[in-house]
Amino acid sequence: MNPERKDRMRFLCFGLGAIGTYIGGSLLDAGDEVVFIEKTAAFEKVKHQGLHLVRNDRTIHIPRIAVASSIAGALEVGEFDAAILAVKSFDTVSVMNEIAPYKAHFPPVLCLQNGVENEELIAQTVGPEHVIGGSITSAVGRVDIANAVVEKVRGVGIETGHPLSARLIEHFKRAGLRTRGYDDRRSLKWSKMLTNLQANALPAILRWTPYQVYSNPLTYSIECAEIQEAFTVMKKMGIQVVDLPGTPVRVWVNAMTHWPQSVSRPLIARLMSAGRGNKLPSFHIDLYAGKKQSEVVFLNGVVARFAKSNNVPAPVNTALTQILTGMADGSIPFERFNDHPEEVKRRIEEIS
């Protein structure tokens, strides 16, 4: 840690979940200043326990961190160079409502959220000139509030072209966040969404691991069709697939959309088993934690919606969205699709 660094930046970070702890903790450890906004009941707990982050077999413990329970409280300590937003997509509107009264003095927002539409929502509040697109590809697990473990270091992508972009990239690199700049926000965010689609909705619906899904010919064919639909929508909209930090997106998308499945399936399954093959995906975790909302509407659901507006068939993404949202809100019983891939196929065929 270098607390005496003269070119330090001041960041406002929303939340102390896995990503907030990882990004904010890394920046703090590198000598930047970070004030966290944490609105949960654990607010007081955080002030006493500090921040704990395990990264690359190294433990970062910062005993005292600056935490505010509201935007107003955070802004009382002074101005910030940038705000970091990595909350769930269904929380974006509520965060923007909180920011709105302070938009005249609010810093540029670096959006590290999944999905492809959050930047536009943020721009409606703070103005497009104060929004910077970004994506994080590192896998981070939450142990507790302000306590996280980096399971796989990959990196961060940040949109270039904004006056603050070069400085952000420099500081993120100094913090060991393996950051790379991208000149096309749409390519950055849609390519990241392709990785979020992979082995996420279907494992949650079937209650299978990603490795199980990719090892089964039927479910692998559904996964390939899901990616093919998203890839076709991107091509129709003139959006290129790009590789992300530590993630060769173009290679596996090409394998899943152009190679014979008899060839690509064993390869992708092996790669999956070496990575997150037995790790439960985020949709699965949220669903079986009893959450009534699912981010599937901001991922598969967005693919389905953009497909419709561009006259591209998308029965797979449509079916996965309908099934998972129904399971989350209680209108579809879990046992109808748990361990029944043929039922998923039947729903897709009905939509087709």
N, C-alpha and C positions, 0 to 999 in steps of 0.2 A: 504494500500500500504506500502511496506517495501523497500524504496530505498537504505537502508544501508545493505541489505543482501549481505554477502561476497561471497556466492557461486552462484551469478547470472550468467545466461547464456546470450549470445548475439545472437539474432535471426534476420534473414533477411526474411521479410514477403512480398510475392508478392500480391499486391493489397489491397485496403481498401473497398472491397465489404462486404457482410454479414459475410462470414466466416473469412476473413482476419481481419475485425474489431473485431469479437468475440474472435478469438484465440489470435491475437496480443494484443488486449486491455486487455484481461484477464491476459496474461503474464506480460504486463507492470504494471498492477495493483498489481501483486504479487511481483514486484520488479526486474523482469528481464529487459533486454534492448532489444528493438525492433526497427529496422529501416525498414520502409515500402517503397516499390517501387510502385509508382503510376504514370502511364503514361498518364492518361486522362487529359482533359483540366481543370479539377477541382483541379489540383495539387496545385495551389496557394491558392485556397479556403481552402484546408485542412490545410495548414500551419497556417492559421489564426483562424480557428474554432476549431482545435483540434479533439479529438476522443470522441464520445458519445456512450455509451453502456448501455442498460437496461437489467439486468440479475437478475432473482429471486427477482423481485420487488425492486431491488437496482440499482441505477443509478451510473455508473462509468463515470466520465468526466475527461479527461486528456487534459488540455488546450494547451499543447505544445508537439508535437510528432515529431520524426525524420522522414522526408520523402525525398526520392530521386526520381528523374524522370528517372533514368537509373541505370543499374547495375554498370557501371563504377563509377557513383557518389556515390552509396551506399558503394562500396568497398574502396573508398577513406578514409572513417572514421575508417577503421581498419578491422581486421579479425572477422569472425562470427563462432559460434559453430555449427549452423544449419540454413538451409533455409526452409521456410514453403511454400509449393505450393498448392493452392486450386483454381486455375483458371479453367475455362471451358475446357473440354478435347480438343475441337477444337483449343484452344490457346496453347497447349503444345508444338507443333513443333516450333512456333514462339518464345516462351520463351527459348527453348533449343538453338535456333539459336543465341539469345542474350547472353546466358551463354557461348557458345562455346569458344569465345576468352579468357575467364577467367577461363576455366575449371581446369587448373593446380592449382589454388588457391581458388577454390570454395568449400564451406563447404558441408557436407552431406545434402541431400535433403529429407525432410519429405513430402511425397506425400499424401495429404488429398483429392485428386480428386476422383470423381465418375468414375466408369469404372474399367476395369481389365488389361488394357494394358499400362497405362501411365508410370508405373515404368520401364517397358522395354524401352520405348522411352527415358526416363530420363537417364537410364543406358548407352545408346548408346553415350551420350554426356559426362557425368561425371564419368562413370564407375560403374559397379554393386555394388562395395564395398562402394559407396557413396550414395546409395539409401535406404530409409526406407519406407516401405509401411504403410499406415494409413487410417483411415476412421473416419468420424464424423457423429454421429447419432442425435445430438441435432438439433432442428428446429430453424433456425435463419432467421429473416426477415430484409431486407434492407430498411431503411427509406430514406437514402441519403448516399452519400459517407462519410465514416468514422462515420456512424450513423446507429446503428443496434439494434434490439430488439430480445432477446432470447425468442422464443414462447414456446418451450418445451425443458427442459434440460434433455438430455439422457446421452451423454458421447462421448468419443473418444477412438478408438482402435489404438494401435501402434504395429507394428511388432517387436518382440523381436529377439535377436541373433546378432544384430549390436552392436559394442562397445559403441555406444551412446544411445542405446535404453533405458537402465535402467535409465539413467540420464534424458532423455526426459520425460519418464513416471513420474518420481518423480516431475519434475518441472511443468508438466501439472496438476498433482494432486494438487500441492500447489496452482496453479492458479484456483482451483475449477472446473476443466474441466472433472472430473470423468473419469479418464483414466485407461484403462486395456490393458495388454499386450497379444499378440497373437503370437504363435510360427510358424504358417503357414500363410504366406502372401496370398496364393491363397484362402484359406478358408475365411480369413478376407475380401478380396476384392470381391469375388464372393457372399458371404453372404450379403454384403452391396449392391451389385448390385441387388439382389433379392428384397430388400426393395425399391430400386429406380424404379424397374419395376412396382411395385404395384401401381395401380390407377394413372398412369402417362400418358402413350401414349393414351389410350382409352378415358379418360376424355377430353384430348386436341382435339382429332379427332371429338368427338361427341359434344363438347362444353357443357359437363355435369360436375357436381361436382363429386368427388369420391364417395360420399354417393349415388348419383343417380345411378352410375355405379354398385355399390355393392348391391343396392336394387332391381335391375332388373335381373330376372333369366337369360335372354339371355346374357347380358353384363357380369354378374358375371361368367357365364360359360366360356366366352372368357378369362376373367382374370385368372380363374383357369387353363385353357389350356396354357396360356402364362407362368405362374409359373411352371407348370408341365414340359414344354419343357426345361426351364432353369435348373430345378432340375435334369432332365434326363441327360442333357449334363454334369452337375457337377458330377453325379454318373459315367458316362462313362469315365470321366477324373480323377476319383479318388479324387475329391474335396469334403470335408465334409461341410455340413451346420453347422454353429456355431451361437450361440446367441451373439448379439452385446450389447454394453453398453445401458441399458435401453430399449432393443428391443429383445423380445423373438422370434427370427426368426424361430427357429425350430418348435415352437408350431403352428404358423399360416401357415407355409409352409406345415406342416403335415395336418392341417385342410383343406387347399385348394387342396391338392393333394391326400388325402386318405379318408377323410370323405365324406359321401353323401352330395351333394350340398344343398339339402333341409334342412340339419342340420347346415352346416357350414355358409351358406349365411346369415341368420339372425344374427348369432353370430358375424361374421366379419363385417357386416353392422353396428351393434351397436357399435363395437369397433372403426370403422372408424368414426362414427358420434361423438364419444367422443373425437376423436383426430383431424384429419384433414379432416373430412367428407365434410365440405363446403369450405375448403381452395383450391384455384386453384393450381394445381401442376405446377412444373417448366416448363414442356413442353408446357403447356397451356399459361403460362405467356410469354414465349419466342415467341410462334407462333403468339399470338395476339398483341405482341409488334412490329410485323413486321420483326423479325429476319429471315434472309434467311438461316441460319444454325440451325440445331437441334441436341441436344446431343443424340437423339434417335439412331443415327448410332453407338454411343459408348456404348449403353446399349442393347436395343432390337436387333440392328443390329449386335452386337458382338455375342449375343446368336445364331442368325441365322447363322452367319459365322462359329462359332465353332461347331454348330450342323451339318452343312454340312460336315465339315472336319472329324467329328466323326460318320458319317452315321446315324444321328438322325433326324427324321422329325421335322421341326419347322415352319409350315405354319402360325401360329399365329404371332410369332415374326417377320417373314418375311413380312407378310401383314401389320402389324402395322408400321414397318420401312418404307416400300414403300409408304404407305398412308401419313404418317406424313412428310416425306422428300418432297413428292410431293406437299403437302399443303404449306410447308415452302418456296419452290423455285418457287411456282406459277403455277406449271404444273397441279395441281389438284385443282379445285375450292372448297372453303370451304363448300358451300352449298350441295355439293354432299354427304358429310358424316355427316355434322352437324345435330344432332338429328335423324340420320338414322342408328341405330345399325344393321338393317338387311342388309344394304349395306356393312358394315364391315364383317359381316358373309359371305356374298356372295363372297367377295374378298378372304377371307380365304379358302373357298371351292374351288375357282378357282385354288389357289396355291396347295391345297392338291391333 
